[in-house]
């Protein structure tokens, strides 16, 4: 497992590599990507349910 000291070193290296201004932008873009992914998953599930219902009604006739 990663200890506290290793985690602090990793955070410092990331700050040095990317700079303090780039990290909030990166976090914001990750949040937006997660939101879009979740929305796409919900839409896909809704389409799957509609397809299953259409298949069931088509089979019962």
PDB file with SEQRES, HELIX, SHEET and CRYST1 records, atoms N, CA, C and O in Angstrom:
SEQRES   1 A   61  UNK UNK UNK UNK UNK UNK UNK UNK UNK UNK UNK UNK UNK          
SEQRES   2 A   61  UNK UNK UNK UNK UNK UNK UNK UNK UNK UNK UNK UNK UNK          
SEQRES   3 A   61  UNK UNK UNK UNK UNK UNK UNK UNK UNK UNK UNK UNK UNK          
SEQRES   4 A   61  UNK UNK UNK UNK UNK UNK UNK UNK UNK UNK UNK UNK UNK          
SEQRES   5 A   61  UNK UNK UNK UNK UNK UNK UNK UNK UNK                          
HELIX    1 AA1 UNK A    4  UNK A   18  1                                  15    
HELIX    2 AA2 UNK A   20  UNK A   60  1                                  41    
CRYST1    1.000    1.000    1.000  90.00  90.00  90.00 P 1           1          
ATOM      1  N   UNK A   1       0.844  -1.195   0.000  1.00  0.00           N  
ATOM      2  CA  UNK A   1       0.000   0.000   0.000  1.00  0.00           C  
ATOM      3  C   UNK A   1       0.883   1.251   0.000  1.00  0.00           C  
ATOM      4  O   UNK A   1       2.025   1.236   0.458  1.00  0.00           O  
ATOM      5  N   UNK A   2       0.310   2.324  -0.529  1.00  0.00           N  
ATOM      6  CA  UNK A   2       1.021   3.599  -0.557  1.00  0.00           C  
ATOM      7  C   UNK A   2       0.838   4.282   0.796  1.00  0.00           C  
ATOM      8  O   UNK A   2      -0.276   4.412   1.303  1.00  0.00           O  
ATOM      9  N   UNK A   3       1.943   4.705   1.354  1.00  0.00           N  
ATOM     10  CA  UNK A   3       1.906   5.410   2.627  1.00  0.00           C  
ATOM     11  C   UNK A   3       1.706   6.900   2.427  1.00  0.00           C  
ATOM     12  O   UNK A   3       1.652   7.392   1.299  1.00  0.00           O  
ATOM     13  N   UNK A   4       1.597   7.600   3.524  1.00  0.00           N  
ATOM     14  CA  UNK A   4       1.360   9.044   3.477  1.00  0.00           C  
ATOM     15  C   UNK A   4       2.532   9.780   2.846  1.00  0.00           C  
ATOM     16  O   UNK A   4       2.332  10.694   2.046  1.00  0.00           O  
ATOM     17  N   UNK A   5       3.743   9.394   3.196  1.00  0.00           N  
ATOM     18  CA  UNK A   5       4.909  10.098   2.652  1.00  0.00           C  
ATOM     19  C   UNK A   5       5.015   9.904   1.137  1.00  0.00           C  
ATOM     20  O   UNK A   5       5.346  10.845   0.416  1.00  0.00           O  
ATOM     21  N   UNK A   6       4.738   8.699   0.651  1.00  0.00           N  
ATOM     22  CA  UNK A   6       4.781   8.465  -0.787  1.00  0.00           C  
ATOM     23  C   UNK A   6       3.704   9.270  -1.511  1.00  0.00           C  
ATOM     24  O   UNK A   6       3.936   9.797  -2.600  1.00  0.00           O  
ATOM     25  N   UNK A   7       2.533   9.358  -0.899  1.00  0.00           N  
ATOM     26  CA  UNK A   7       1.449  10.124  -1.499  1.00  0.00           C  
ATOM     27  C   UNK A   7       1.800  11.609  -1.589  1.00  0.00           C  
ATOM     28  O   UNK A   7       1.497  12.258  -2.590  1.00  0.00           O  
ATOM     29  N   UNK A   8       2.424  12.139  -0.566  1.00  0.00           N  
ATOM     30  CA  UNK A   8       2.840  13.548  -0.575  1.00  0.00           C  
ATOM     31  C   UNK A   8       3.879  13.783  -1.660  1.00  0.00           C  
ATOM     32  O   UNK A   8       3.829  14.795  -2.358  1.00  0.00           O  
ATOM     33  N   UNK A   9       4.816  12.861  -1.806  1.00  0.00           N  
ATOM     34  CA  UNK A   9       5.835  12.999  -2.849  1.00  0.00           C  
ATOM     35  C   UNK A   9       5.194  12.980  -4.231  1.00  0.00           C  
ATOM     36  O   UNK A   9       5.577  13.767  -5.098  1.00  0.00           O  
ATOM     37  N   UNK A  10       4.239  12.110  -4.448  1.00  0.00           N  
ATOM     38  CA  UNK A  10       3.548  12.041  -5.736  1.00  0.00           C  
ATOM     39  C   UNK A  10       2.816  13.346  -6.034  1.00  0.00           C  
ATOM     40  O   UNK A  10       2.871  13.843  -7.159  1.00  0.00           O  
ATOM     41  N   UNK A  11       2.138  13.902  -5.043  1.00  0.00           N  
ATOM     42  CA  UNK A  11       1.409  15.166  -5.225  1.00  0.00           C  
ATOM     43  C   UNK A  11       2.373  16.296  -5.551  1.00  0.00           C  
ATOM     44  O   UNK A  11       2.086  17.118  -6.421  1.00  0.00           O  
ATOM     45  N   UNK A  12       3.502  16.351  -4.872  1.00  0.00           N  
ATOM     46  CA  UNK A  12       4.494  17.404  -5.135  1.00  0.00           C  
ATOM     47  C   UNK A  12       5.047  17.269  -6.549  1.00  0.00           C  
ATOM     48  O   UNK A  12       5.203  18.273  -7.243  1.00  0.00           O  
ATOM     49  N   UNK A  13       5.343  16.061  -6.985  1.00  0.00           N  
ATOM     50  CA  UNK A  13       5.864  15.850  -8.335  1.00  0.00           C  
ATOM     51  C   UNK A  13       4.829  16.276  -9.370  1.00  0.00           C  
ATOM     52  O   UNK A  13       5.182  16.904 -10.369  1.00  0.00           O  
ATOM     53  N   UNK A  14       3.570  15.949  -9.150  1.00  0.00           N  
ATOM     54  CA  UNK A  14       2.509  16.353 -10.074  1.00  0.00           C  
ATOM     55  C   UNK A  14       2.398  17.870 -10.125  1.00  0.00           C  
ATOM     56  O   UNK A  14       2.240  18.444 -11.203  1.00  0.00           O  
ATOM     57  N   UNK A  15       2.480  18.523  -8.972  1.00  0.00           N  
ATOM     58  CA  UNK A  15       2.431  19.991  -8.947  1.00  0.00           C  
ATOM     59  C   UNK A  15       3.589  20.594  -9.722  1.00  0.00           C  
ATOM     60  O   UNK A  15       3.407  21.574 -10.444  1.00  0.00           O  
ATOM     61  N   UNK A  16       4.767  20.026  -9.582  1.00  0.00           N  
ATOM     62  CA  UNK A  16       5.940  20.550 -10.287  1.00  0.00           C  
ATOM     63  C   UNK A  16       5.808  20.323 -11.790  1.00  0.00           C  
ATOM     64  O   UNK A  16       6.130  21.208 -12.583  1.00  0.00           O  
ATOM     65  N   UNK A  17       5.339  19.146 -12.183  1.00  0.00           N  
ATOM     66  CA  UNK A  17       5.241  18.839 -13.606  1.00  0.00           C  
ATOM     67  C   UNK A  17       4.162  19.652 -14.317  1.00  0.00           C  
ATOM     68  O   UNK A  17       4.395  20.174 -15.407  1.00  0.00           O  
ATOM     69  N   UNK A  18       2.998  19.758 -13.711  1.00  0.00           N  
ATOM     70  CA  UNK A  18       1.867  20.372 -14.400  1.00  0.00           C  
ATOM     71  C   UNK A  18       1.589  21.804 -13.963  1.00  0.00           C  
ATOM     72  O   UNK A  18       0.909  22.532 -14.687  1.00  0.00           O  
ATOM     73  N   UNK A  19       2.076  22.227 -12.832  1.00  0.00           N  
ATOM     74  CA  UNK A  19       1.825  23.571 -12.352  1.00  0.00           C  
ATOM     75  C   UNK A  19       0.503  23.654 -11.610  1.00  0.00           C  
ATOM     76  O   UNK A  19      -0.406  22.857 -11.842  1.00  0.00           O  
ATOM     77  N   UNK A  20       0.410  24.617 -10.727  1.00  0.00           N  
ATOM     78  CA  UNK A  20      -0.772  24.751  -9.876  1.00  0.00           C  
ATOM     79  C   UNK A  20      -2.009  25.182 -10.653  1.00  0.00           C  
ATOM     80  O   UNK A  20      -3.126  24.895 -10.222  1.00  0.00           O  
ATOM     81  N   UNK A  21      -1.847  25.851 -11.766  1.00  0.00           N  
ATOM     82  CA  UNK A  21      -3.015  26.318 -12.526  1.00  0.00           C  
ATOM     83  C   UNK A  21      -3.604  25.227 -13.410  1.00  0.00           C  
ATOM     84  O   UNK A  21      -4.794  25.267 -13.723  1.00  0.00           O  
ATOM     85  N   UNK A  22      -2.806  24.268 -13.812  1.00  0.00           N  
ATOM     86  CA  UNK A  22      -3.296  23.226 -14.717  1.00  0.00           C  
ATOM     87  C   UNK A  22      -4.110  22.167 -13.980  1.00  0.00           C  
ATOM     88  O   UNK A  22      -4.990  21.546 -14.576  1.00  0.00           O  
ATOM     89  N   UNK A  23      -3.836  21.955 -12.721  1.00  0.00           N  
ATOM     90  CA  UNK A  23      -4.509  20.882 -11.977  1.00  0.00           C  
ATOM     91  C   UNK A  23      -6.004  21.133 -11.821  1.00  0.00           C  
ATOM     92  O   UNK A  23      -6.779  20.203 -12.045  1.00  0.00           O  
ATOM     93  N   UNK A  24      -6.465  22.343 -11.446  1.00  0.00           N  
ATOM     94  CA  UNK A  24      -7.920  22.555 -11.379  1.00  0.00           C  
ATOM     95  C   UNK A  24      -8.610  22.379 -12.730  1.00  0.00           C  
ATOM     96  O   UNK A  24      -9.729  21.869 -12.795  1.00  0.00           O  
ATOM     97  N   UNK A  25      -7.950  22.796 -13.802  1.00  0.00           N  
ATOM     98  CA  UNK A  25      -8.515  22.605 -15.137  1.00  0.00           C  
ATOM     99  C   UNK A  25      -8.658  21.117 -15.450  1.00  0.00           C  
ATOM    100  O   UNK A  25      -9.664  20.673 -16.003  1.00  0.00           O  
ATOM    101  N   UNK A  26      -7.633  20.366 -15.087  1.00  0.00           N  
ATOM    102  CA  UNK A  26      -7.659  18.921 -15.314  1.00  0.00           C  
ATOM    103  C   UNK A  26      -8.773  18.266 -14.499  1.00  0.00           C  
ATOM    104  O   UNK A  26      -9.499  17.413 -15.010  1.00  0.00           O  
ATOM    105  N   UNK A  27      -8.907  18.662 -13.241  1.00  0.00           N  
ATOM    106  CA  UNK A  27      -9.957  18.102 -12.379  1.00  0.00           C  
ATOM    107  C   UNK A  27     -11.340  18.463 -12.910  1.00  0.00           C  
ATOM    108  O   UNK A  27     -12.251  17.635 -12.881  1.00  0.00           O  
ATOM    109  N   UNK A  28     -11.501  19.675 -13.388  1.00  0.00           N  
ATOM    110  CA  UNK A  28     -12.782  20.109 -13.946  1.00  0.00           C  
ATOM    111  C   UNK A  28     -13.128  19.303 -15.192  1.00  0.00           C  
ATOM    112  O   UNK A  28     -14.277  18.900 -15.373  1.00  0.00           O  
ATOM    113  N   UNK A  29     -12.145  19.068 -16.044  1.00  0.00           N  
ATOM    114  CA  UNK A  29     -12.406  18.296 -17.259  1.00  0.00           C  
ATOM    115  C   UNK A  29     -12.705  16.833 -16.930  1.00  0.00           C  
ATOM    116  O   UNK A  29     -13.507  16.197 -17.613  1.00  0.00           O  
ATOM    117  N   UNK A  30     -12.068  16.297 -15.890  1.00  0.00           N  
ATOM    118  CA  UNK A  30     -12.389  14.933 -15.466  1.00  0.00           C  
ATOM    119  C   UNK A  30     -13.825  14.849 -14.961  1.00  0.00           C  
ATOM    120  O   UNK A  30     -14.540  13.897 -15.271  1.00  0.00           O  
ATOM    121  N   UNK A  31     -14.247  15.842 -14.185  1.00  0.00           N  
ATOM    122  CA  UNK A  31     -15.618  15.862 -13.679  1.00  0.00           C  
ATOM    123  C   UNK A  31     -16.631  15.950 -14.806  1.00  0.00           C  
ATOM    124  O   UNK A  31     -17.660  15.274 -14.781  1.00  0.00           O  
ATOM    125  N   UNK A  32     -16.339  16.778 -15.786  1.00  0.00           N  
ATOM    126  CA  UNK A  32     -17.238  16.929 -16.923  1.00  0.00           C  
ATOM    127  C   UNK A  32     -17.297  15.625 -17.733  1.00  0.00           C  
ATOM    128  O   UNK A  32     -18.369  15.220 -18.182  1.00  0.00           O  
ATOM    129  N   UNK A  33     -16.168  14.985 -17.913  1.00  0.00           N  
ATOM    130  CA  UNK A  33     -16.145  13.715 -18.647  1.00  0.00           C  
ATOM    131  C   UNK A  33     -16.947  12.653 -17.905  1.00  0.00           C  
ATOM    132  O   UNK A  33     -17.664  11.871 -18.527  1.00  0.00           O  
ATOM    133  N   UNK A  34     -16.832  12.621 -16.594  1.00  0.00           N  
ATOM    134  CA  UNK A  34     -17.591  11.657 -15.792  1.00  0.00           C  
ATOM    135  C   UNK A  34     -19.084  11.924 -15.916  1.00  0.00           C  
ATOM    136  O   UNK A  34     -19.879  10.989 -16.019  1.00  0.00           O  
ATOM    137  N   UNK A  35     -19.467  13.198 -15.905  1.00  0.00           N  
ATOM    138  CA  UNK A  35     -20.876  13.570 -16.031  1.00  0.00           C  
ATOM    139  C   UNK A  35     -21.427  13.142 -17.394  1.00  0.00           C  
ATOM    140  O   UNK A  35     -22.524  12.588 -17.474  1.00  0.00           O  
ATOM    141  N   UNK A  36     -20.674  13.396 -18.456  1.00  0.00           N  
ATOM    142  CA  UNK A  36     -21.098  13.020 -19.794  1.00  0.00           C  
ATOM    143  C   UNK A  36     -21.177  11.501 -19.943  1.00  0.00           C  
ATOM    144  O   UNK A  36     -22.092  10.986 -20.585  1.00  0.00           O  
ATOM    145  N   UNK A  37     -20.225  10.789 -19.352  1.00  0.00           N  
ATOM    146  CA  UNK A  37     -20.234   9.325 -19.413  1.00  0.00           C  
ATOM    147  C   UNK A  37     -21.460   8.768 -18.702  1.00  0.00           C  
ATOM    148  O   UNK A  37     -22.121   7.863 -19.211  1.00  0.00           O  
ATOM    149  N   UNK A  38     -21.765   9.311 -17.521  1.00  0.00           N  
ATOM    150  CA  UNK A  38     -22.939   8.849 -16.771  1.00  0.00           C  
ATOM    151  C   UNK A  38     -24.221   9.109 -17.548  1.00  0.00           C  
ATOM    152  O   UNK A  38     -25.120   8.269 -17.571  1.00  0.00           O  
ATOM    153  N   UNK A  39     -24.306  10.272 -18.184  1.00  0.00           N  
ATOM    154  CA  UNK A  39     -25.488  10.615 -18.970  1.00  0.00           C  
ATOM    155  C   UNK A  39     -25.630   9.661 -20.161  1.00  0.00           C  
ATOM    156  O   UNK A  39     -26.735   9.220 -20.476  1.00  0.00           O  
ATOM    157  N   UNK A  40     -24.528   9.350 -20.812  1.00  0.00           N  
ATOM    158  CA  UNK A  40     -24.577   8.427 -21.948  1.00  0.00           C  
ATOM    159  C   UNK A  40     -24.987   7.028 -21.497  1.00  0.00           C  
ATOM    160  O   UNK A  40     -25.723   6.340 -22.204  1.00  0.00           O  
ATOM    161  N   UNK A  41     -24.519   6.610 -20.336  1.00  0.00           N  
ATOM    162  CA  UNK A  41     -24.900   5.293 -19.811  1.00  0.00           C  
ATOM    163  C   UNK A  41     -26.401   5.245 -19.524  1.00  0.00           C  
ATOM    164  O   UNK A  41     -27.057   4.248 -19.828  1.00  0.00           O  
ATOM    165  N   UNK A  42     -26.947   6.312 -18.944  1.00  0.00           N  
ATOM    166  CA  UNK A  42     -28.383   6.354 -18.659  1.00  0.00           C  
ATOM    167  C   UNK A  42     -29.194   6.305 -19.948  1.00  0.00           C  
ATOM    168  O   UNK A  42     -30.204   5.605 -20.027  1.00  0.00           O  
ATOM    169  N   UNK A  43     -28.748   7.049 -20.956  1.00  0.00           N  
ATOM    170  CA  UNK A  43     -29.443   7.046 -22.243  1.00  0.00           C  
ATOM    171  C   UNK A  43     -29.382   5.661 -22.884  1.00  0.00           C  
ATOM    172  O   UNK A  43     -30.363   5.193 -23.461  1.00  0.00           O  
ATOM    173  N   UNK A  44     -28.233   5.018 -22.779  1.00  0.00           N  
ATOM    174  CA  UNK A  44     -28.080   3.684 -23.351  1.00  0.00           C  
ATOM    175  C   UNK A  44     -28.987   2.681 -22.645  1.00  0.00           C  
ATOM    176  O   UNK A  44     -29.604   1.835 -23.293  1.00  0.00           O  
ATOM    177  N   UNK A  45     -29.070   2.773 -21.319  1.00  0.00           N  
ATOM    178  CA  UNK A  45     -29.944   1.878 -20.568  1.00  0.00           C  
ATOM    179  C   UNK A  45     -31.406   2.108 -20.939  1.00  0.00           C  
ATOM    180  O   UNK A  45     -32.174   1.153 -21.044  1.00  0.00           O  
ATOM    181  N   UNK A  46     -31.796   3.371 -21.139  1.00  0.00           N  
ATOM    182  CA  UNK A  46     -33.169   3.668 -21.521  1.00  0.00           C  
ATOM    183  C   UNK A  46     -33.480   3.086 -22.904  1.00  0.00           C  
ATOM    184  O   UNK A  46     -34.564   2.544 -23.121  1.00  0.00           O  
ATOM    185  N   UNK A  47     -32.529   3.199 -23.835  1.00  0.00           N  
ATOM    186  CA  UNK A  47     -32.729   2.626 -25.168  1.00  0.00           C  
ATOM    187  C   UNK A  47     -32.833   1.104 -25.104  1.00  0.00           C  
ATOM    188  O   UNK A  47     -33.635   0.497 -25.815  1.00  0.00           O  
ATOM    189  N   UNK A  48     -32.015   0.494 -24.246  1.00  0.00           N  
ATOM    190  CA  UNK A  48     -32.075  -0.967 -24.095  1.00  0.00           C  
ATOM    191  C   UNK A  48     -33.427  -1.401 -23.551  1.00  0.00           C  
ATOM    192  O   UNK A  48     -33.986  -2.398 -24.007  1.00  0.00           O  
ATOM    193  N   UNK A  49     -33.955  -0.666 -22.585  1.00  0.00           N  
ATOM    194  CA  UNK A  49     -35.259  -1.002 -22.011  1.00  0.00           C  
ATOM    195  C   UNK A  49     -36.362  -0.872 -23.060  1.00  0.00           C  
ATOM    196  O   UNK A  49     -37.260  -1.710 -23.136  1.00  0.00           O  
ATOM    197  N   UNK A  50     -36.285   0.193 -23.873  1.00  0.00           N  
ATOM    198  CA  UNK A  50     -37.280   0.381 -24.924  1.00  0.00           C  
ATOM    199  C   UNK A  50     -37.208  -0.757 -25.936  1.00  0.00           C  
ATOM    200  O   UNK A  50     -38.239  -1.243 -26.400  1.00  0.00           O  
ATOM    201  N   UNK A  51     -36.000  -1.180 -26.275  1.00  0.00           N  
ATOM    202  CA  UNK A  51     -35.831  -2.272 -27.233  1.00  0.00           C  
ATOM    203  C   UNK A  51     -36.372  -3.579 -26.660  1.00  0.00           C  
ATOM    204  O   UNK A  51     -36.997  -4.359 -27.379  1.00  0.00           O  
ATOM    205  N   UNK A  52     -36.137  -3.823 -25.370  1.00  0.00           N  
ATOM    206  CA  UNK A  52     -36.647  -5.038 -24.747  1.00  0.00           C  
ATOM    207  C   UNK A  52     -38.177  -5.028 -24.703  1.00  0.00           C  
ATOM    208  O   UNK A  52     -38.819  -6.047 -24.958  1.00  0.00           O  
ATOM    209  N   UNK A  53     -38.758  -3.859 -24.375  1.00  0.00           N  
ATOM    210  CA  UNK A  53     -40.231  -3.757 -24.339  1.00  0.00           C  
ATOM    211  C   UNK A  53     -40.803  -3.965 -25.725  1.00  0.00           C  
ATOM    212  O   UNK A  53     -41.814  -4.651 -25.873  1.00  0.00           O  
ATOM    213  N   UNK A  54     -40.183  -3.389 -26.747  1.00  0.00           N  
ATOM    214  CA  UNK A  54     -40.673  -3.562 -28.113  1.00  0.00           C  
ATOM    215  C   UNK A  54     -40.557  -5.022 -28.538  1.00  0.00           C  
ATOM    216  O   UNK A  54     -41.424  -5.535 -29.245  1.00  0.00           O  
ATOM    217  N   UNK A  55     -39.496  -5.686 -28.113  1.00  0.00           N  
ATOM    218  CA  UNK A  55     -39.319  -7.083 -28.456  1.00  0.00           C  
ATOM    219  C   UNK A  55     -40.372  -7.953 -27.772  1.00  0.00           C  
ATOM    220  O   UNK A  55     -40.904  -8.885 -28.375  1.00  0.00           O  
ATOM    221  N   UNK A  56     -40.668  -7.641 -26.511  1.00  0.00           N  
ATOM    222  CA  UNK A  56     -41.674  -8.400 -25.778  1.00  0.00           C  
ATOM    223  C   UNK A  56     -43.053  -8.220 -26.370  1.00  0.00           C  
ATOM    224  O   UNK A  56     -43.795  -9.193 -26.508  1.00  0.00           O  
ATOM    225  N   UNK A  57     -43.417  -6.997 -26.724  1.00  0.00           N  
ATOM    226  CA  UNK A  57     -44.730  -6.760 -27.314  1.00  0.00           C  
ATOM    227  C   UNK A  57     -44.818  -7.368 -28.697  1.00  0.00           C  
ATOM    228  O   UNK A  57     -45.893  -7.815 -29.099  1.00  0.00           O  
ATOM    229  N   UNK A  58     -43.736  -7.400 -29.427  1.00  0.00           N  
ATOM    230  CA  UNK A  58     -43.712  -8.022 -30.754  1.00  0.00           C  
ATOM    231  C   UNK A  58     -43.834  -9.538 -30.685  1.00  0.00           C  
ATOM    232  O   UNK A  58     -44.443 -10.145 -31.566  1.00  0.00           O  
ATOM    233  N   UNK A  59     -43.276 -10.151 -29.669  1.00  0.00           N  
ATOM    234  CA  UNK A  59     -43.323 -11.598 -29.509  1.00  0.00           C  
ATOM    235  C   UNK A  59     -44.690 -12.081 -29.014  1.00  0.00           C  
ATOM    236  O   UNK A  59     -45.122 -13.185 -29.344  1.00  0.00           O  
ATOM    237  N   UNK A  60     -45.362 -11.244 -28.221  1.00  0.00           N  
ATOM    238  CA  UNK A  60     -46.618 -11.692 -27.634  1.00  0.00           C  
ATOM    239  C   UNK A  60     -47.780 -11.658 -28.621  1.00  0.00           C  
ATOM    240  O   UNK A  60     -48.834 -12.229 -28.340  1.00  0.00           O  
ATOM    241  N   UNK A  61     -47.614 -10.999 -29.777  1.00  0.00           N  
ATOM    242  CA  UNK A  61     -48.683 -10.915 -30.762  1.00  0.00           C  
ATOM    243  C   UNK A  61     -48.737 -12.106 -31.635  1.00  0.00           C  
ATOM    244  O   UNK A  61     -49.589 -12.186 -32.520  1.00  0.00           O  
TER     245      UNK A  61                                                      
END                                                                             
